[in-house]
Amino acid sequence: MALTTDEVRHIANLARVALSDAEVERFREQLSSILEHFETLTQIDTTDVPPTAQTLELVNVERPDEPRPSATTDEVLLNAPRRDGPYLRVRAVLD
């Protein structure tokens, strides 16, 4: 599937990427090649292949969830860049 330069410019616009004319042409060729590879993959018969999220059997390795004492307020605020009494002070996000 060959992309046109207008399609590449549209994709770049959606991605908020500015491209020169030379870059548009280079990416047009590269993206078209990638899409051709995907076209080849769509021709593979997968009717007998069950849906799979992982190809390898995974096992979670977790530590036991046991309660333990947490840090004190002073320990937590020790490296805080700004503080206001027992609280972290941060810049306003909204006006």
mmCIF file as gemmi writes it, N, C-alpha and C atoms, coordinates in Angstrom:
data_model
loop_
_atom_site.group_PDB
_atom_site.id
_atom_site.type_symbol
_atom_site.label_atom_id
_atom_site.label_alt_id
_atom_site.label_comp_id
_atom_site.label_asym_id
_atom_site.label_entity_id
_atom_site.label_seq_id
_atom_site.pdbx_PDB_ins_code
_atom_site.Cartn_x
_atom_site.Cartn_y
_atom_site.Cartn_z
_atom_site.occupancy
_atom_site.B_iso_or_equiv
_atom_site.pdbx_formal_charge
_atom_site.auth_seq_id
_atom_site.auth_asym_id
_atom_site.pdbx_PDB_model_num
ATOM 1 N N . MET Axp A 1 ? 0.848 -1.171 0 1 0 ? 1 A 1
ATOM 2 C CA . MET Axp A 1 ? 0 0 0 1 0 ? 1 A 1
ATOM 3 C C . MET Axp A 1 ? 0.891 1.231 0 1 0 ? 1 A 1
ATOM 4 N N . ALA Axp A 2 ? 0.884 1.966 -1.049 1 0 ? 2 A 1
ATOM 5 C CA . ALA Axp A 2 ? 1.725 3.157 -1.172 1 0 ? 2 A 1
ATOM 6 C C . ALA Axp A 2 ? 0.966 4.376 -0.661 1 0 ? 2 A 1
ATOM 7 N N . LEU Axp A 3 ? 1.601 5.094 0.236 1 0 ? 3 A 1
ATOM 8 C CA . LEU Axp A 3 ? 1.011 6.327 0.758 1 0 ? 3 A 1
ATOM 9 C C . LEU Axp A 3 ? 1.336 7.49 -0.162 1 0 ? 3 A 1
ATOM 10 N N . THR Axp A 4 ? 0.461 8.464 -0.176 1 0 ? 4 A 1
ATOM 11 C CA . THR Axp A 4 ? 0.729 9.677 -0.932 1 0 ? 4 A 1
ATOM 12 C C . THR Axp A 4 ? 1.415 10.682 -0.014 1 0 ? 4 A 1
ATOM 13 N N . THR Axp A 5 ? 2.008 11.705 -0.605 1 0 ? 5 A 1
ATOM 14 C CA . THR Axp A 5 ? 2.658 12.732 0.215 1 0 ? 5 A 1
ATOM 15 C C . THR Axp A 5 ? 1.625 13.477 1.051 1 0 ? 5 A 1
ATOM 16 N N . ASP Axp A 6 ? 0.412 13.639 0.536 1 0 ? 6 A 1
ATOM 17 C CA . ASP Axp A 6 ? -0.634 14.308 1.315 1 0 ? 6 A 1
ATOM 18 C C . ASP Axp A 6 ? -1.004 13.487 2.548 1 0 ? 6 A 1
ATOM 19 N N . GLU Axp A 7 ? -1.035 12.157 2.41 1 0 ? 7 A 1
ATOM 20 C CA . GLU Axp A 7 ? -1.336 11.304 3.56 1 0 ? 7 A 1
ATOM 21 C C . GLU Axp A 7 ? -0.227 11.395 4.609 1 0 ? 7 A 1
ATOM 22 N N . VAL Axp A 8 ? 1.008 11.444 4.165 1 0 ? 8 A 1
ATOM 23 C CA . VAL Axp A 8 ? 2.128 11.568 5.104 1 0 ? 8 A 1
ATOM 24 C C . VAL Axp A 8 ? 2.072 12.921 5.8 1 0 ? 8 A 1
ATOM 25 N N . ARG Axp A 9 ? 1.771 13.966 5.073 1 0 ? 9 A 1
ATOM 26 C CA . ARG Axp A 9 ? 1.64 15.294 5.699 1 0 ? 9 A 1
ATOM 27 C C . ARG Axp A 9 ? 0.488 15.299 6.718 1 0 ? 9 A 1
ATOM 28 N N . HIS Axp A 10 ? -0.602 14.613 6.384 1 0 ? 10 A 1
ATOM 29 C CA . HIS Axp A 10 ? -1.73 14.533 7.309 1 0 ? 10 A 1
ATOM 30 C C . HIS Axp A 10 ? -1.332 13.787 8.587 1 0 ? 10 A 1
ATOM 31 N N . ILE Axp A 11 ? -0.624 12.676 8.439 1 0 ? 11 A 1
ATOM 32 C CA . ILE Axp A 11 ? -0.149 11.919 9.599 1 0 ? 11 A 1
ATOM 33 C C . ILE Axp A 11 ? 0.786 12.778 10.443 1 0 ? 11 A 1
ATOM 34 N N . ALA Axp A 12 ? 1.69 13.497 9.795 1 0 ? 12 A 1
ATOM 35 C CA . ALA Axp A 12 ? 2.619 14.376 10.515 1 0 ? 12 A 1
ATOM 36 C C . ALA Axp A 12 ? 1.856 15.473 11.245 1 0 ? 12 A 1
ATOM 37 N N . ASN Axp A 13 ? 0.816 16 10.608 1 0 ? 13 A 1
ATOM 38 C CA . ASN Axp A 13 ? 0.004 17.034 11.241 1 0 ? 13 A 1
ATOM 39 C C . ASN Axp A 13 ? -0.696 16.48 12.481 1 0 ? 13 A 1
ATOM 40 N N . LEU Axp A 14 ? -1.243 15.262 12.389 1 0 ? 14 A 1
ATOM 41 C CA . LEU Axp A 14 ? -1.893 14.641 13.539 1 0 ? 14 A 1
ATOM 42 C C . LEU Axp A 14 ? -0.908 14.409 14.68 1 0 ? 14 A 1
ATOM 43 N N . ALA Axp A 15 ? 0.329 14.09 14.326 1 0 ? 15 A 1
ATOM 44 C CA . ALA Axp A 15 ? 1.369 13.849 15.329 1 0 ? 15 A 1
ATOM 45 C C . ALA Axp A 15 ? 2.043 15.141 15.777 1 0 ? 15 A 1
ATOM 46 N N . ARG Axp A 16 ? 1.623 16.257 15.192 1 0 ? 16 A 1
ATOM 47 C CA . ARG Axp A 16 ? 2.201 17.575 15.508 1 0 ? 16 A 1
ATOM 48 C C . ARG Axp A 16 ? 3.706 17.601 15.244 1 0 ? 16 A 1
ATOM 49 N N . VAL Axp A 17 ? 4.092 17.054 14.067 1 0 ? 17 A 1
ATOM 50 C CA . VAL Axp A 17 ? 5.497 16.993 13.67 1 0 ? 17 A 1
ATOM 51 C C . VAL Axp A 17 ? 5.659 17.79 12.376 1 0 ? 17 A 1
ATOM 52 N N . ALA Axp A 18 ? 6.597 18.694 12.39 1 0 ? 18 A 1
ATOM 53 C CA . ALA Axp A 18 ? 6.89 19.473 11.185 1 0 ? 18 A 1
ATOM 54 C C . ALA Axp A 18 ? 7.915 18.704 10.347 1 0 ? 18 A 1
ATOM 55 N N . LEU Axp A 19 ? 7.617 18.539 9.05 1 0 ? 19 A 1
ATOM 56 C CA . LEU Axp A 19 ? 8.516 17.8 8.166 1 0 ? 19 A 1
ATOM 57 C C . LEU Axp A 19 ? 8.864 18.644 6.949 1 0 ? 19 A 1
ATOM 58 N N . SER Axp A 20 ? 10.108 18.526 6.517 1 0 ? 20 A 1
ATOM 59 C CA . SER Axp A 20 ? 10.516 19.165 5.265 1 0 ? 20 A 1
ATOM 60 C C . SER Axp A 20 ? 10.035 18.297 4.101 1 0 ? 20 A 1
ATOM 61 N N . ASP Axp A 21 ? 10.13 18.807 2.891 1 0 ? 21 A 1
ATOM 62 C CA . ASP Axp A 21 ? 9.715 18.039 1.718 1 0 ? 21 A 1
ATOM 63 C C . ASP Axp A 21 ? 10.536 16.759 1.572 1 0 ? 21 A 1
ATOM 64 N N . ALA Axp A 22 ? 11.844 16.844 1.868 1 0 ? 22 A 1
ATOM 65 C CA . ALA Axp A 22 ? 12.709 15.66 1.774 1 0 ? 22 A 1
ATOM 66 C C . ALA Axp A 22 ? 12.299 14.618 2.819 1 0 ? 22 A 1
ATOM 67 N N . GLU Axp A 23 ? 11.95 15.073 4.024 1 0 ? 23 A 1
ATOM 68 C CA . GLU Axp A 23 ? 11.525 14.145 5.071 1 0 ? 23 A 1
ATOM 69 C C . GLU Axp A 23 ? 10.188 13.499 4.717 1 0 ? 23 A 1
ATOM 70 N N . VAL Axp A 24 ? 9.279 14.282 4.133 1 0 ? 24 A 1
ATOM 71 C CA . VAL Axp A 24 ? 7.99 13.725 3.723 1 0 ? 24 A 1
ATOM 72 C C . VAL Axp A 24 ? 8.205 12.592 2.732 1 0 ? 24 A 1
ATOM 73 N N . GLU Axp A 25 ? 9.066 12.794 1.759 1 0 ? 25 A 1
ATOM 74 C CA . GLU Axp A 25 ? 9.33 11.763 0.762 1 0 ? 25 A 1
ATOM 75 C C . GLU Axp A 25 ? 9.987 10.531 1.391 1 0 ? 25 A 1
ATOM 76 N N . ARG Axp A 26 ? 10.97 10.763 2.283 1 0 ? 26 A 1
ATOM 77 C CA . ARG Axp A 26 ? 11.644 9.646 2.943 1 0 ? 26 A 1
ATOM 78 C C . ARG Axp A 26 ? 10.659 8.845 3.795 1 0 ? 26 A 1
ATOM 79 N N . PHE Axp A 27 ? 9.829 9.538 4.577 1 0 ? 27 A 1
ATOM 80 C CA . PHE Axp A 27 ? 8.852 8.843 5.421 1 0 ? 27 A 1
ATOM 81 C C . PHE Axp A 27 ? 7.755 8.185 4.586 1 0 ? 27 A 1
ATOM 82 N N . ARG Axp A 28 ? 7.415 8.765 3.446 1 0 ? 28 A 1
ATOM 83 C CA . ARG Axp A 28 ? 6.418 8.157 2.568 1 0 ? 28 A 1
ATOM 84 C C . ARG Axp A 28 ? 6.9 6.782 2.127 1 0 ? 28 A 1
ATOM 85 N N . GLU Axp A 29 ? 8.169 6.702 1.723 1 0 ? 29 A 1
ATOM 86 C CA . GLU Axp A 29 ? 8.744 5.426 1.302 1 0 ? 29 A 1
ATOM 87 C C . GLU Axp A 29 ? 8.813 4.432 2.463 1 0 ? 29 A 1
ATOM 88 N N . GLN Axp A 30 ? 9.262 4.906 3.62 1 0 ? 30 A 1
ATOM 89 C CA . GLN Axp A 30 ? 9.42 4.018 4.77 1 0 ? 30 A 1
ATOM 90 C C . GLN Axp A 30 ? 8.063 3.521 5.282 1 0 ? 30 A 1
ATOM 91 N N . LEU Axp A 31 ? 7.102 4.424 5.414 1 0 ? 31 A 1
ATOM 92 C CA . LEU Axp A 31 ? 5.781 4.021 5.903 1 0 ? 31 A 1
ATOM 93 C C . LEU Axp A 31 ? 5.081 3.097 4.905 1 0 ? 31 A 1
ATOM 94 N N . SER Axp A 32 ? 5.243 3.372 3.633 1 0 ? 32 A 1
ATOM 95 C CA . SER Axp A 32 ? 4.651 2.49 2.615 1 0 ? 32 A 1
ATOM 96 C C . SER Axp A 32 ? 5.249 1.093 2.712 1 0 ? 32 A 1
ATOM 97 N N . SER Axp A 33 ? 6.548 0.999 2.929 1 0 ? 33 A 1
ATOM 98 C CA . SER Axp A 33 ? 7.209 -0.3 3.076 1 0 ? 33 A 1
ATOM 99 C C . SER Axp A 33 ? 6.68 -1.04 4.304 1 0 ? 33 A 1
ATOM 100 N N . ILE Axp A 34 ? 6.499 -0.333 5.398 1 0 ? 34 A 1
ATOM 101 C CA . ILE Axp A 34 ? 5.966 -0.952 6.625 1 0 ? 34 A 1
ATOM 102 C C . ILE Axp A 34 ? 4.56 -1.489 6.375 1 0 ? 34 A 1
ATOM 103 N N . LEU Axp A 35 ? 3.726 -0.69 5.706 1 0 ? 35 A 1
ATOM 104 C CA . LEU Axp A 35 ? 2.361 -1.127 5.426 1 0 ? 35 A 1
ATOM 105 C C . LEU Axp A 35 ? 2.334 -2.333 4.496 1 0 ? 35 A 1
ATOM 106 N N . GLU Axp A 36 ? 3.274 -2.411 3.582 1 0 ? 36 A 1
ATOM 107 C CA . GLU Axp A 36 ? 3.355 -3.579 2.703 1 0 ? 36 A 1
ATOM 108 C C . GLU Axp A 36 ? 3.692 -4.837 3.508 1 0 ? 36 A 1
ATOM 109 N N . HIS Axp A 37 ? 4.553 -4.706 4.504 1 0 ? 37 A 1
ATOM 110 C CA . HIS Axp A 37 ? 4.876 -5.847 5.361 1 0 ? 37 A 1
ATOM 111 C C . HIS Axp A 37 ? 3.641 -6.301 6.132 1 0 ? 37 A 1
ATOM 112 N N . PHE Axp A 38 ? 2.839 -5.344 6.606 1 0 ? 38 A 1
ATOM 113 C CA . PHE Axp A 38 ? 1.612 -5.711 7.31 1 0 ? 38 A 1
ATOM 114 C C . PHE Axp A 38 ? 0.619 -6.378 6.371 1 0 ? 38 A 1
ATOM 115 N N . GLU Axp A 39 ? 0.58 -5.951 5.122 1 0 ? 39 A 1
ATOM 116 C CA . GLU Axp A 39 ? -0.277 -6.605 4.131 1 0 ? 39 A 1
ATOM 117 C C . GLU Axp A 39 ? 0.111 -8.073 3.973 1 0 ? 39 A 1
ATOM 118 N N . THR Axp A 40 ? 1.41 -8.356 3.991 1 0 ? 40 A 1
ATOM 119 C CA . THR Axp A 40 ? 1.891 -9.738 3.898 1 0 ? 40 A 1
ATOM 120 C C . THR Axp A 40 ? 1.412 -10.535 5.103 1 0 ? 40 A 1
ATOM 121 N N . LEU Axp A 41 ? 1.442 -9.93 6.284 1 0 ? 41 A 1
ATOM 122 C CA . LEU Axp A 41 ? 1.011 -10.626 7.498 1 0 ? 41 A 1
ATOM 123 C C . LEU Axp A 41 ? -0.474 -10.953 7.472 1 0 ? 41 A 1
ATOM 124 N N . THR Axp A 42 ? -1.284 -10.127 6.837 1 0 ? 42 A 1
ATOM 125 C CA . THR Axp A 42 ? -2.723 -10.385 6.795 1 0 ? 42 A 1
ATOM 126 C C . THR Axp A 42 ? -3.055 -11.6 5.937 1 0 ? 42 A 1
ATOM 127 N N . GLN Axp A 43 ? -2.122 -12.051 5.118 1 0 ? 43 A 1
ATOM 128 C CA . GLN Axp A 43 ? -2.365 -13.201 4.262 1 0 ? 43 A 1
ATOM 129 C C . GLN Axp A 43 ? -2.12 -14.537 4.973 1 0 ? 43 A 1
ATOM 130 N N . ILE Axp A 44 ? -1.59 -14.491 6.186 1 0 ? 44 A 1
ATOM 131 C CA . ILE Axp A 44 ? -1.31 -15.717 6.938 1 0 ? 44 A 1
ATOM 132 C C . ILE Axp A 44 ? -2.615 -16.264 7.51 1 0 ? 44 A 1
ATOM 133 N N . ASP Axp A 45 ? -2.83 -17.575 7.333 1 0 ? 45 A 1
ATOM 134 C CA . ASP Axp A 45 ? -4.03 -18.22 7.845 1 0 ? 45 A 1
ATOM 135 C C . ASP Axp A 45 ? -3.872 -18.466 9.348 1 0 ? 45 A 1
ATOM 136 N N . THR Axp A 46 ? -4.683 -17.801 10.153 1 0 ? 46 A 1
ATOM 137 C CA . THR Axp A 46 ? -4.612 -17.938 11.608 1 0 ? 46 A 1
ATOM 138 C C . THR Axp A 46 ? -5.912 -18.494 12.185 1 0 ? 46 A 1
ATOM 139 N N . THR Axp A 47 ? -6.685 -19.194 11.376 1 0 ? 47 A 1
ATOM 140 C CA . THR Axp A 47 ? -7.979 -19.698 11.839 1 0 ? 47 A 1
ATOM 141 C C . THR Axp A 47 ? -7.847 -20.698 12.984 1 0 ? 47 A 1
ATOM 142 N N . ASP Axp A 48 ? -6.795 -21.493 13.016 1 0 ? 48 A 1
ATOM 143 C CA . ASP Axp A 48 ? -6.613 -22.488 14.08 1 0 ? 48 A 1
ATOM 144 C C . ASP Axp A 48 ? -5.713 -22.002 15.21 1 0 ? 48 A 1
ATOM 145 N N . VAL Axp A 49 ? -5.368 -20.732 15.21 1 0 ? 49 A 1
ATOM 146 C CA . VAL Axp A 49 ? -4.493 -20.188 16.25 1 0 ? 49 A 1
ATOM 147 C C . VAL Axp A 49 ? -5.367 -19.461 17.275 1 0 ? 49 A 1
ATOM 148 N N . PRO Axp A 50 ? -5.336 -19.911 18.534 1 0 ? 50 A 1
ATOM 149 C CA . PRO Axp A 50 ? -6.166 -19.245 19.55 1 0 ? 50 A 1
ATOM 150 C C . PRO Axp A 50 ? -5.597 -17.86 19.877 1 0 ? 50 A 1
ATOM 151 N N . PRO Axp A 51 ? -6.475 -16.948 20.274 1 0 ? 51 A 1
ATOM 152 C CA . PRO Axp A 51 ? -5.992 -15.62 20.678 1 0 ? 51 A 1
ATOM 153 C C . PRO Axp A 51 ? -5.019 -15.757 21.844 1 0 ? 51 A 1
ATOM 154 N N . THR Axp A 52 ? -3.922 -15.053 21.764 1 0 ? 52 A 1
ATOM 155 C CA . THR Axp A 52 ? -2.874 -15.167 22.768 1 0 ? 52 A 1
ATOM 156 C C . THR Axp A 52 ? -2.386 -13.789 23.173 1 0 ? 52 A 1
ATOM 157 N N . ALA Axp A 53 ? -2.287 -13.574 24.473 1 0 ? 53 A 1
ATOM 158 C CA . ALA Axp A 53 ? -1.74 -12.318 24.96 1 0 ? 53 A 1
ATOM 159 C C . ALA Axp A 53 ? -0.233 -12.435 25.16 1 0 ? 53 A 1
ATOM 160 N N . GLN Axp A 54 ? 0.22 -13.612 25.577 1 0 ? 54 A 1
ATOM 161 C CA . GLN Axp A 54 ? 1.639 -13.845 25.82 1 0 ? 54 A 1
ATOM 162 C C . GLN Axp A 54 ? 2.036 -15.166 25.159 1 0 ? 54 A 1
ATOM 163 N N . THR Axp A 55 ? 3.23 -15.224 24.622 1 0 ? 55 A 1
ATOM 164 C CA . THR Axp A 55 ? 3.704 -16.469 24.024 1 0 ? 55 A 1
ATOM 165 C C . THR Axp A 55 ? 4.416 -17.346 25.044 1 0 ? 55 A 1
ATOM 166 N N . LEU Axp A 56 ? 4.874 -16.748 26.122 1 0 ? 56 A 1
ATOM 167 C CA . LEU Axp A 56 ? 5.548 -17.497 27.18 1 0 ? 56 A 1
ATOM 168 C C . LEU Axp A 56 ? 4.677 -17.501 28.418 1 0 ? 56 A 1
ATOM 169 N N . GLU Axp A 57 ? 4.757 -18.58 29.174 1 0 ? 57 A 1
ATOM 170 C CA . GLU Axp A 57 ? 4 -18.645 30.415 1 0 ? 57 A 1
ATOM 171 C C . GLU Axp A 57 ? 4.661 -17.719 31.434 1 0 ? 57 A 1
ATOM 172 N N . LEU Axp A 58 ? 3.894 -16.798 31.97 1 0 ? 58 A 1
ATOM 173 C CA . LEU Axp A 58 ? 4.426 -15.833 32.918 1 0 ? 58 A 1
ATOM 174 C C . LEU Axp A 58 ? 3.945 -16.157 34.324 1 0 ? 58 A 1
ATOM 175 N N . VAL Axp A 59 ? 4.807 -15.916 35.289 1 0 ? 59 A 1
ATOM 176 C CA . VAL Axp A 59 ? 4.464 -16.12 36.688 1 0 ? 59 A 1
ATOM 177 C C . VAL Axp A 59 ? 4.834 -14.844 37.425 1 0 ? 59 A 1
ATOM 178 N N . ASN Axp A 60 ? 3.895 -14.33 38.205 1 0 ? 60 A 1
ATOM 179 C CA . ASN Axp A 60 ? 4.186 -13.133 38.987 1 0 ? 60 A 1
ATOM 180 C C . ASN Axp A 60 ? 5.094 -13.485 40.154 1 0 ? 60 A 1
ATOM 181 N N . VAL Axp A 61 ? 6.112 -12.692 40.339 1 0 ? 61 A 1
ATOM 182 C CA . VAL Axp A 61 ? 7.002 -12.855 41.474 1 0 ? 61 A 1
ATOM 183 C C . VAL Axp A 61 ? 6.732 -11.67 42.393 1 0 ? 61 A 1
ATOM 184 N N . GLU Axp A 62 ? 6.085 -11.959 43.496 1 0 ? 62 A 1
ATOM 185 C CA . GLU Axp A 62 ? 5.703 -10.894 44.418 1 0 ? 62 A 1
ATOM 186 C C . GLU Axp A 62 ? 6.16 -11.241 45.817 1 0 ? 62 A 1
ATOM 187 N N . ARG Axp A 63 ? 6.434 -10.217 46.567 1 0 ? 63 A 1
ATOM 188 C CA . ARG Axp A 63 ? 6.772 -10.443 47.969 1 0 ? 63 A 1
ATOM 189 C C . ARG Axp A 63 ? 5.471 -10.541 48.761 1 0 ? 63 A 1
ATOM 190 N N . PRO Axp A 64 ? 5.496 -11.19 49.911 1 0 ? 64 A 1
ATOM 191 C CA . PRO Axp A 64 ? 4.286 -11.248 50.727 1 0 ? 64 A 1
ATOM 192 C C . PRO Axp A 64 ? 3.874 -9.838 51.154 1 0 ? 64 A 1
ATOM 193 N N . ASP Axp A 65 ? 2.599 -9.585 51.162 1 0 ? 65 A 1
ATOM 194 C CA . ASP Axp A 65 ? 2.081 -8.277 51.555 1 0 ? 65 A 1
ATOM 195 C C . ASP Axp A 65 ? 1.888 -8.268 53.066 1 0 ? 65 A 1
ATOM 196 N N . GLU Axp A 66 ? 2.926 -7.833 53.757 1 0 ? 66 A 1
ATOM 197 C CA . GLU Axp A 66 ? 2.891 -7.817 55.214 1 0 ? 66 A 1
ATOM 198 C C . GLU Axp A 66 ? 2.979 -6.379 55.696 1 0 ? 66 A 1
ATOM 199 N N . PRO Axp A 67 ? 2.165 -6.014 56.669 1 0 ? 67 A 1
ATOM 200 C CA . PRO Axp A 67 ? 2.226 -4.638 57.176 1 0 ? 67 A 1
ATOM 201 C C . PRO Axp A 67 ? 3.563 -4.367 57.849 1 0 ? 67 A 1
ATOM 202 N N . ARG Axp A 68 ? 4.032 -3.148 57.686 1 0 ? 68 A 1
ATOM 203 C CA . ARG Axp A 68 ? 5.273 -2.736 58.332 1 0 ? 68 A 1
ATOM 204 C C . ARG Axp A 68 ? 5.174 -1.239 58.61 1 0 ? 68 A 1
ATOM 205 N N . PRO Axp A 69 ? 5.969 -0.742 59.52 1 0 ? 69 A 1
ATOM 206 C CA . PRO Axp A 69 ? 5.859 0.682 59.859 1 0 ? 69 A 1
ATOM 207 C C . PRO Axp A 69 ? 6.266 1.564 58.679 1 0 ? 69 A 1
ATOM 208 N N . SER Axp A 70 ? 5.548 2.649 58.511 1 0 ? 70 A 1
ATOM 209 C CA . SER Axp A 70 ? 5.878 3.57 57.426 1 0 ? 70 A 1
ATOM 210 C C . SER Axp A 70 ? 6.777 4.688 57.938 1 0 ? 70 A 1
ATOM 211 N N . ALA Axp A 71 ? 7.257 5.496 57.034 1 0 ? 71 A 1
ATOM 212 C CA . ALA Axp A 71 ? 8.138 6.605 57.39 1 0 ? 71 A 1
ATOM 213 C C . ALA Axp A 71 ? 7.342 7.676 58.13 1 0 ? 71 A 1
ATOM 214 N N . THR Axp A 72 ? 8.026 8.387 58.975 1 0 ? 72 A 1
ATOM 215 C CA . THR Axp A 72 ? 7.376 9.492 59.691 1 0 ? 72 A 1
ATOM 216 C C . THR Axp A 72 ? 7.234 10.686 58.747 1 0 ? 72 A 1
ATOM 217 N N . THR Axp A 73 ? 6.401 11.638 59.146 1 0 ? 73 A 1
ATOM 218 C CA . THR Axp A 73 ? 6.192 12.838 58.331 1 0 ? 73 A 1
ATOM 219 C C . THR Axp A 73 ? 7.509 13.566 58.111 1 0 ? 73 A 1
ATOM 220 N N . ASP Axp A 74 ? 8.324 13.692 59.146 1 0 ? 74 A 1
ATOM 221 C CA . ASP Axp A 74 ? 9.606 14.392 59.005 1 0 ? 74 A 1
ATOM 222 C C . ASP Axp A 74 ? 10.538 13.654 58.045 1 0 ? 74 A 1
ATOM 223 N N . GLU Axp A 75 ? 10.532 12.319 58.066 1 0 ? 75 A 1
ATOM 224 C CA . GLU Axp A 75 ? 11.371 11.559 57.147 1 0 ? 75 A 1
ATOM 225 C C . GLU Axp A 75 ? 10.914 11.741 55.702 1 0 ? 75 A 1
ATOM 226 N N . VAL Axp A 76 ? 9.606 11.774 55.491 1 0 ? 76 A 1
ATOM 227 C CA . VAL Axp A 76 ? 9.073 11.942 54.15 1 0 ? 76 A 1
ATOM 228 C C . VAL Axp A 76 ? 9.405 13.329 53.615 1 0 ? 76 A 1
ATOM 229 N N . LEU Axp A 77 ? 9.3 14.348 54.467 1 0 ? 77 A 1
ATOM 230 C CA . LEU Axp A 77 ? 9.521 15.728 54.031 1 0 ? 77 A 1
ATOM 231 C C . LEU Axp A 77 ? 10.989 16.14 54.073 1 0 ? 77 A 1
ATOM 232 N N . LEU Axp A 78 ? 11.86 15.245 54.465 1 0 ? 78 A 1
ATOM 233 C CA . LEU Axp A 78 ? 13.275 15.569 54.594 1 0 ? 78 A 1
ATOM 234 C C . LEU Axp A 78 ? 13.87 16.098 53.299 1 0 ? 78 A 1
ATOM 235 N N . ASN Axp A 79 ? 13.536 15.496 52.148 1 0 ? 79 A 1
ATOM 236 C CA . ASN Axp A 79 ? 14.094 15.91 50.859 1 0 ? 79 A 1
ATOM 237 C C . ASN Axp A 79 ? 13.117 16.73 50.021 1 0 ? 79 A 1
ATOM 238 N N . ALA Axp A 80 ? 12.027 17.171 50.624 1 0 ? 80 A 1
ATOM 239 C CA . ALA Axp A 80 ? 11.048 17.967 49.872 1 0 ? 80 A 1
ATOM 240 C C . ALA Axp A 80 ? 11.657 19.32 49.524 1 0 ? 80 A 1
ATOM 241 N N . PRO Axp A 81 ? 11.527 19.768 48.266 1 0 ? 81 A 1
ATOM 242 C CA . PRO Axp A 81 ? 12.098 21.048 47.883 1 0 ? 81 A 1
ATOM 243 C C . PRO Axp A 81 ? 11.416 22.223 48.597 1 0 ? 81 A 1
ATOM 244 N N . ARG Axp A 82 ? 10.109 22.104 48.82 1 0 ? 82 A 1
ATOM 245 C CA . ARG Axp A 82 ? 9.387 23.153 49.555 1 0 ? 82 A 1
ATOM 246 C C . ARG Axp A 82 ? 8.371 22.486 50.463 1 0 ? 82 A 1
ATOM 247 N N . ARG Axp A 83 ? 8.211 23.042 51.633 1 0 ? 83 A 1
ATOM 248 C CA . ARG Axp A 83 ? 7.22 22.508 52.552 1 0 ? 83 A 1
ATOM 249 C C . ARG Axp A 83 ? 6.555 23.63 53.298 1 0 ? 83 A 1
ATOM 250 N N . ASP Axp A 84 ? 5.357 23.351 53.773 1 0 ? 84 A 1
ATOM 251 C CA . ASP Axp A 84 ? 4.58 24.321 54.543 1 0 ? 84 A 1
ATOM 252 C C . ASP Axp A 84 ? 4.095 23.583 55.776 1 0 ? 84 A 1
ATOM 253 N N . GLY Axp A 85 ? 4.862 23.666 56.842 1 0 ? 85 A 1
ATOM 254 C CA . GLY Axp A 85 ? 4.551 22.903 58.046 1 0 ? 85 A 1
ATOM 255 C C . GLY Axp A 85 ? 4.7 21.414 57.74 1 0 ? 85 A 1
ATOM 256 N N . PRO Axp A 86 ? 3.671 20.616 58.043 1 0 ? 86 A 1
ATOM 257 C CA . PRO Axp A 86 ? 3.765 19.174 57.783 1 0 ? 86 A 1
ATOM 258 C C . PRO Axp A 86 ? 3.308 18.771 56.375 1 0 ? 86 A 1
ATOM 259 N N . TYR Axp A 87 ? 3.257 19.728 55.441 1 0 ? 87 A 1
ATOM 260 C CA . TYR Axp A 87 ? 2.742 19.451 54.101 1 0 ? 87 A 1
ATOM 261 C C . TYR Axp A 87 ? 3.785 19.774 53.034 1 0 ? 87 A 1
ATOM 262 N N . LEU Axp A 88 ? 3.672 19.081 51.882 1 0 ? 88 A 1
ATOM 263 C CA . LEU Axp A 88 ? 4.459 19.431 50.707 1 0 ? 88 A 1
ATOM 264 C C . LEU Axp A 88 ? 3.843 20.676 50.094 1 0 ? 88 A 1
ATOM 265 N N . ARG Axp A 89 ? 4.671 21.601 49.655 1 0 ? 89 A 1
ATOM 266 C CA . ARG Axp A 89 ? 4.161 22.783 48.98 1 0 ? 89 A 1
ATOM 267 C C . ARG Axp A 89 ? 4.51 22.647 47.497 1 0 ? 89 A 1
ATOM 268 N N . VAL Axp A 90 ? 3.49 22.755 46.646 1 0 ? 90 A 1
ATOM 269 C CA . VAL Axp A 90 ? 3.681 22.625 45.207 1 0 ? 90 A 1
ATOM 270 C C . VAL Axp A 90 ? 3.114 23.852 44.515 1 0 ? 90 A 1
ATOM 271 N N . ARG Axp A 91 ? 3.566 24.077 43.265 1 0 ? 91 A 1
ATOM 272 C CA . ARG Axp A 91 ? 3.03 25.186 42.483 1 0 ? 91 A 1
ATOM 273 C C . ARG Axp A 91 ? 1.586 24.921 42.138 1 0 ? 91 A 1
ATOM 274 N N . ALA Axp A 92 ? 0.831 25.967 41.987 1 0 ? 92 A 1
ATOM 275 C CA . ALA Axp A 92 ? -0.564 25.838 41.596 1 0 ? 92 A 1
ATOM 276 C C . ALA Axp A 92 ? -0.66 25.266 40.189 1 0 ? 92 A 1
ATOM 277 N N . VAL Axp A 93 ? -1.554 24.317 39.995 1 0 ? 93 A 1
ATOM 278 C CA . VAL Axp A 93 ? -1.751 23.71 38.686 1 0 ? 93 A 1
ATOM 279 C C . VAL Axp A 93 ? -2.837 24.471 37.933 1 0 ? 93 A 1
ATOM 280 N N . LEU Axp A 94 ? -3.86 24.854 38.621 1 0 ? 94 A 1
ATOM 281 C CA . LEU Axp A 94 ? -4.98 25.594 38.03 1 0 ? 94 A 1
ATOM 282 C C . LEU Axp A 94 ? -5.053 26.968 38.663 1 0 ? 94 A 1
ATOM 283 N N . ASP Axp A 95 ? -5.51 27.932 37.896 1 0 ? 95 A 1
ATOM 284 C CA . ASP Axp A 95 ? -5.674 29.292 38.459 1 0 ? 95 A 1
ATOM 285 C C . ASP Axp A 95 ? -6.914 29.371 39.305 1 0 ? 95 A 1
